[in-house]
Amino acid sequence: MSAQRVVLQLQRDALLPLRGLHGATICCLEGALWVTHDADPNDVVLQPGQACALGRGATVQAFEASRMSLEAPQGAGHQSWVSRAVLRPA
């Protein structure tokens, strides 16, 4: 796994708020994910192999046990961009 990509496992019905990841890409590796972008009425459902770009904020919900990856936007620094965004209190 490179410093620009992190893989996360989510249990069924888990919610993962993502903040500060504008321009990052979320990809569903296994399972099914519902991605709700802040201030955007167009939700996205991702199946394995599908991906979408993140806006300023989003929440991911796993419909079933799932694996996903987050990939840094072009030009992002080291992996701390994910740590700050994922581990930040909601």
Secondary structure, DSSP 4 states (H G I P E B T S, - for coil): --TTEEEEEE-TT-EEEEES-TT-EEEEEES-EEEEETT-S--EEE-TT-EEE--SEEEEEESSSEEEEEEPPTT--STHHHHHHHHS--
